[in-house]
Amino acid sequence: MLWEVCIRYPNGQERALRSYKDREVALKRIDTIYLEGYPMHVAYIVRPAQEIAFSH
């Protein structure tokens, strides 16, 4: 399973920043982001990667 580190904006929109194979690695990345400082108006989250359907 792939995990995405996403930024969530106050209006509820999310944008994936990077994908990881290991959830713990993704969570540690968020810890690093918060240790470096972050804007108070956004949140960083880890979620399962969304599947993208390709049409042929």
Secondary structure as GFF3:
##gff-version 3
##sequence-region A 1 56
A	DSSP	beta_strand	3	8	.	.	.	ID=ss1
A	DSSP	beta_strand	14	20	.	.	.	ID=ss2
A	DSSP	alpha_helix	23	35	.	.	.	ID=ss3
A	DSSP	beta_strand	43	48	.	.	.	ID=ss4
###
